[in-house]
């Protein structure tokens, strides 16, 4: 996140939680979703629209050029959040 300006960092921190929650509701079993990166990108786009509607601001000249990079960050965050659940599920087997 260090490369992004403070407004983008704020948005991405906020979006990580929102996108992860949305993915959990829409795709509770991510291994069954072939297009998880596309799904994350769509969630990120929706989060940005809502962020801006709510008065949030971001630095210019970053979106959409770095949208794939931002989606990767959010996707990595989602995977990291899922690891404890996957490990505990495997321990139960």
Rosetta silent file (secondary structure, phi, psi, omega in degrees, C-alpha in Angstrom):
SEQUENCE: XXXXXXXXXXXXXXXXXXXXXXXXXXXXXXXXXXXXXXXXXXXXXXXXXXXXXXXXXXXXXXXXXXXXXXXXXXXXXXXXXXXXXXXXXXXXX
SCORE:     score description
SCORE:     0.000 S_00000001
   1 L     0.000  -14.848 -174.404    0.000    0.000    0.000 S_00000001
   2 L   -59.457  -28.166 -178.208    2.977    2.299    0.440 S_00000001
   3 L   -70.235  -32.012 -175.515    3.039    3.366   -3.207 S_00000001
   4 L   -77.165  150.099  176.462   -0.493    4.797   -3.095 S_00000001
   5 L   -66.522  169.108 -175.577   -1.253    8.268   -1.794 S_00000001
   6 H   -61.133  -32.705 -179.966   -2.972    8.654    1.589 S_00000001
   7 H   -71.838  -40.466  177.149   -6.460    8.936    0.101 S_00000001
   8 H   -66.918  -40.212  178.399   -6.073    5.776   -1.972 S_00000001
   9 H   -60.311  -42.783  177.856   -4.614    3.951    1.047 S_00000001
  10 H   -60.257  -46.838  179.143   -7.648    4.984    3.088 S_00000001
  11 H   -60.624  -47.262 -176.654   -9.990    3.789    0.364 S_00000001
  12 H   -64.071  -39.262  176.553   -8.155    0.463   -0.057 S_00000001
  13 H   -61.448  -43.715  178.682   -8.167   -0.249    3.681 S_00000001
  14 H   -66.327  -43.277 -176.166  -11.903    0.419    3.743 S_00000001
  15 H   -67.633  -33.120 -179.477  -12.516   -1.528    0.535 S_00000001
  16 H   -57.133  -46.448  179.320  -10.640   -4.625    1.727 S_00000001
  17 H   -65.653  -44.692 -179.485  -13.178   -5.212    4.461 S_00000001
  18 H   -64.793  -43.612 -179.969  -16.153   -4.434    2.244 S_00000001
  19 H   -67.052  -39.283  179.278  -14.954   -6.572   -0.648 S_00000001
  20 H   -64.959  -41.866  178.428  -14.138   -9.471    1.655 S_00000001
  21 H   -64.014  -43.499  179.842  -17.587   -9.274    3.231 S_00000001
  22 H   -63.165  -41.986  179.083  -19.250   -9.097   -0.186 S_00000001
  23 H   -64.014  -40.002  179.940  -17.252  -12.078   -1.428 S_00000001
  24 H   -63.177  -36.370  179.361  -18.171  -14.072    1.663 S_00000001
  25 H   -75.503  -42.675 -175.322  -21.848  -13.390    1.042 S_00000001
  26 H   -85.270  -32.621 -175.524  -21.823  -13.939   -2.717 S_00000001
  27 L  -133.854   70.988 -175.716  -19.144  -16.646   -2.968 S_00000001
  28 L   -64.656  -16.288  178.635  -18.949  -18.503    0.341 S_00000001
  29 L  -122.928   79.316 -173.235  -16.873  -21.239   -1.290 S_00000001
  30 H   -54.324  -28.619 -179.842  -14.169  -19.340   -3.273 S_00000001
  31 H   -64.317  -19.344  178.676  -12.605  -22.515   -4.657 S_00000001
  32 H   -87.223   -4.050 -177.485  -15.813  -22.923   -6.652 S_00000001
  33 L  -102.598  109.983 -178.684  -15.468  -19.464   -8.228 S_00000001
  34 L   -71.564  -28.564 -173.934  -13.377  -19.566  -11.375 S_00000001
  35 L  -109.979   42.701 -179.211  -13.391  -15.814  -11.861 S_00000001
  36 H   -54.038  -45.073  178.401  -12.518  -14.650   -8.334 S_00000001
  37 H   -58.799  -37.848  178.151  -10.181  -11.882   -9.641 S_00000001
  38 H   -67.683  -41.493  178.897  -13.006  -10.542  -11.858 S_00000001
  39 H   -61.519  -42.400  177.886  -15.416  -10.757   -8.952 S_00000001
  40 H   -64.410  -42.503  179.189  -12.969   -8.839   -6.728 S_00000001
  41 H   -60.864  -41.551  177.877  -12.487   -6.185   -9.431 S_00000001
  42 H   -64.300  -42.184  177.728  -16.249   -5.718   -9.653 S_00000001
  43 H   -62.509  -42.177  179.903  -16.496   -5.419   -5.864 S_00000001
  44 H   -63.605  -42.516  178.297  -13.644   -2.911   -5.838 S_00000001
  45 H   -62.074  -44.190  178.680  -15.318   -0.812   -8.541 S_00000001
  46 H   -63.894  -39.351  178.593  -18.597   -0.798   -6.609 S_00000001
  47 H   -64.125  -40.096  179.585  -16.730    0.139   -3.419 S_00000001
  48 H   -65.375  -42.595  178.620  -15.020    3.053   -5.162 S_00000001
  49 H   -59.353  -46.227  179.897  -18.317    4.378   -6.503 S_00000001
  50 H   -65.152  -41.245  178.595  -19.825    4.214   -3.011 S_00000001
  51 H   -57.307  -47.433 -178.965  -16.693    5.773   -1.457 S_00000001
  52 H   -68.492  -39.114  177.542  -16.903    8.747   -3.822 S_00000001
  53 H   -62.423  -32.781 -179.646  -20.675    9.107   -3.333 S_00000001
  54 L   -84.278    7.757  176.368  -20.091    9.268    0.420 S_00000001
  55 L    94.141    1.905  176.576  -17.661   12.150   -0.022 S_00000001
  56 L   -67.055  152.769  179.647  -14.434   10.146    0.008 S_00000001
  57 L  -125.655  154.734  176.248  -11.630   11.461   -2.136 S_00000001
  58 L  -138.710  156.923  177.644   -8.753    9.839   -3.999 S_00000001
  59 L   -71.247  148.688 -178.396   -5.686   11.151   -5.781 S_00000001
  60 L   -73.662  165.888  172.457   -5.984   11.641   -9.547 S_00000001
  61 L    62.736   30.668  176.106   -4.299    9.578  -12.279 S_00000001
  62 L  -116.585  -44.535  179.587   -4.337    6.239  -10.444 S_00000001
  63 L   -95.348  134.806    6.694   -7.678    4.692  -11.465 S_00000001
  64 L   -94.850    1.710 -175.353   -8.204    2.799  -13.794 S_00000001
  65 L   -56.156  -36.162 -177.173   -4.529    2.272  -14.649 S_00000001
  66 L  -106.119   14.509  178.727   -3.832    0.544  -11.322 S_00000001
  67 H   -56.361  -44.852  178.952   -7.212   -1.143  -10.896 S_00000001
  68 H   -61.558  -37.767  178.787   -5.716   -4.640  -11.503 S_00000001
  69 H   -65.948  -41.159  178.752   -3.003   -3.981   -8.900 S_00000001
  70 H   -65.282  -40.601  178.705   -5.589   -2.811   -6.383 S_00000001
  71 H   -62.847  -37.658  177.448   -7.732   -5.875   -7.072 S_00000001
  72 H   -62.345  -43.674  178.055   -4.682   -8.088   -6.414 S_00000001
  73 H   -58.442  -45.441 -179.375   -4.154   -6.384   -3.047 S_00000001
  74 H   -66.870  -40.356  179.504   -7.774   -6.964   -2.094 S_00000001
  75 H   -63.488  -43.442  177.596   -7.642  -10.554   -3.359 S_00000001
  76 H   -61.016  -42.311  178.363   -4.492  -11.246   -1.326 S_00000001
  77 H   -60.469  -41.550  178.829   -6.227   -9.770    1.713 S_00000001
  78 H   -62.486  -45.846 -179.463   -9.195  -12.076    1.135 S_00000001
  79 H   -62.866  -43.335  179.992   -6.951  -15.140    0.849 S_00000001
  80 H   -62.451  -38.020  178.802   -5.036  -14.175    4.003 S_00000001
  81 H   -69.543  -28.521 -178.026   -8.315  -13.795    5.888 S_00000001
  82 H   -81.957  -24.079 -174.644   -9.476  -17.223    4.675 S_00000001
  83 H   -52.475  -48.294 -179.802   -6.321  -19.157    5.615 S_00000001
  84 H   -59.215  -35.632  179.926   -7.251  -19.646    9.303 S_00000001
  85 H   -71.351  -39.049  178.701  -10.664  -21.012    8.284 S_00000001
  86 H   -66.072  -44.648 -179.579   -9.210  -23.350    5.691 S_00000001
  87 H   -62.704  -45.306 -179.289   -6.603  -24.640    8.135 S_00000001
  88 H   -66.610  -33.516  176.477   -9.161  -25.203   10.885 S_00000001
  89 H   -65.497  -40.313  179.501  -11.461  -26.986    8.402 S_00000001
  90 H   -66.946  -33.991  179.916   -8.609  -29.278    7.372 S_00000001
  91 H   -67.598  -26.374 -178.552   -7.844  -30.022   11.021 S_00000001
  92 H   -78.497  -19.520 -175.544  -11.418  -31.231   11.499 S_00000001
  93 L   -75.716    0.000    0.000  -11.166  -33.778    8.708 S_00000001
